[in-house]
């Protein structure tokens, strides 16, 4: 397995992406988030989150989102919907439709992050990967940015090339080339919670 090349910082007036490996990972330079504030915002989210439409307690923490489409019936979970119909393969929506940030969360640090991004996000989601969970190998329609809220060293993204990548809780925005075949797994003993942002541009 080939190691990633060192992070190359680029200083420019307009925020650009710096490269770890141009085929796999990019990091947004000049944007370092306060990890403690991210964790605080996540707790605020959970404190305000309404019950799931199903009424089942086990569904409350599923499909959590920050952005939503116009007229969304449930702005808390609209971004948790998959872009493609699993049976037909038909696209359900465009990422650019998720142009609205949840009004109930505009006083949180998540909204400050949203306004500071140098790219246009579509779905912004809070995704938990429990110990022992793994996703099937797949590709996405767009690249996806990740910010780790809580993680462990054994939670990684895996590319078909064999490279793995760990997103640390460093307050940085890591953009993964999810157009390539990839998976994610949590082989550790604690939850991995990422804020993920699908690039709409």
N, C-alpha and C positions, 0 to 999 in steps of 0.2 A: 504494500500500500504506500502510495506516495504522500509525503507530508504536504501540508498547505504551505504556500509561500508566505513570508511575513506580511503583516499589514503595512500597506504603503499609504501614508497620510498625504492628502492633497489639500493645500490651502488655497481657496479661491473665494471671491466675493460672493458668488452664488453657490449654495450647497450642491455638491456632486457626490457620487458614490466612489468610495475607495475600494480597492480590489484586494481580496485575499487570494482567490483563485477565480479568474474571470469566467470559468465554465461552471462553477458551483456556488460560490458565496461572494457577496459584496457587503460592505459595511458603510453606513451613512456617516461620513466624517463631520466633525464639528457639532454633533448632536449626541450629548450624553445625558441620559435621563436620571433622575433621582430615584434609586431603587426603593428606598423607604417610602417615598411618595406613591410609587406604583403599587406597592403592597397595601398602603392605606387606601388608595382608590379602589383596589379590588375588594377590600372589606366593605367600603361604602357601597359598592355595587351589590354585594351579597345582602347587605342590610336592607336595601331598597327593592331588591328583586321580588316581583310578585310571584305567586304560585303558578305552576305550569297550567296551561289550559286543560290538561287531562285531569288535574286535581290530585294526581299521584305524587306523593312526596319524593319518590325516587326520580321523577322527571324534572324536578325544580332546577337542578344544576346542569341540565343538558341544553345544548344549542345556544349558549350565551353569546349575545352580540352587543356591540356599541353603536353600530350604524344600522340604518334600515332604509327601505324603499318608501316612496311617497305613499301615504295612505295605508301603511302596514298595520295589520290587525294587532300584532304583538311586536312593538318596536324593540323589546328586550330579546327576542328570539328570532327575528326575521333573518338576521345575518347567519344564523345557524343552519339555514337550508342549503342543501347541496346544489351546485350549479347545473348538474346534469341529472336527468331522470335515469335511475339505475336500470330500468327495464328496457326503455326505448333508446337511451343514449341522447335524447333530445335535450338541447340547452334550455334551462328554465328561465334564465335571466342573463343580463349583462352586468358585469361588476360595477360599471358606471352608474347603475340604477341606485346603488347604495350611497346616495349623496347626502343623507340626512343623519345627523348625530342625535342620539337620544336626548331629548330636552331635559329629562330627569337627571342627567349626568353631566350637564354643562358646567356645574360648579366643582367638578372633580379634576384631578390631575390628568385623567385620561383625555379630557377635552383640550387641555394645554398641549399634550402630546400631539393630538389630532391636528391642531392648528400649526404646529411647528414642523410637520413633515414636509420634505422637499419633493414629495410625489403625491399623486391623488390616490387615496385609498378607496377600495370598494368595500367589501365585507371586512369589518373589524370584529374579531371574535376572541373569546377567552376560552382556551382549549386545555382541558385537563387530560393528561395521559397517566393512568393509574399504574402502579407497579405490576409488571408482567404483561402489560398491553403492548400490542404491535399493530401497525397498519399494514394492509396489503400493499405490494409494490404498485405504484400508479404514477400518472402524470397529471398535472393541473393545467388549466387553460392559461393561467397567468402566473408570474412569479409571486412569491409570498414572503413578506417581511415578518420576522420573529423578534419578540422581546421577551426574555425569560423573567417571570415573576418569582418562581421557585423551581428548583431543578436538582438533579444530582448528576455526578460525573458519568453515570451509566445510562443516562437518557440522551439519545443521539438520533440524528437524522442519518439515514443510510442511503447512499446512492448506488445504483446498479453497478457503477464502476468499481465499487468496493470501498470508496471513501466514506468515512463517517464524520459527522460534525456535531460538536457539542456547543449549544448556545449557552454561555455563562450568564449569571445575573450581574452583568457589568453595566447595565443601563444603556447599552448600545442597540441600535437597530440593525439586525442581521438579515440581509435579503438573500433568500435561497432560490437557486434556479430550479424551481419545481416544475419547469417544462421538461426537465430530465426525469427519467424513471427514479423514483425514490420511495422510501418508507420512513417511518419513525417508530422507535421502540423505547420502552422504559424498562431496563433490566435492573434498576435500583429498587430500593425499599421504600421510597417516598414518592408522593405525587410530583409530576412535572406539569406546571401551569405556564403556558405561553400566551401572550397577547399576539395574535396573528393578524396580519393586514394584507389582503390581496391587492396587488397593484392594479389600478383601473386603467392606467395609461398604457 
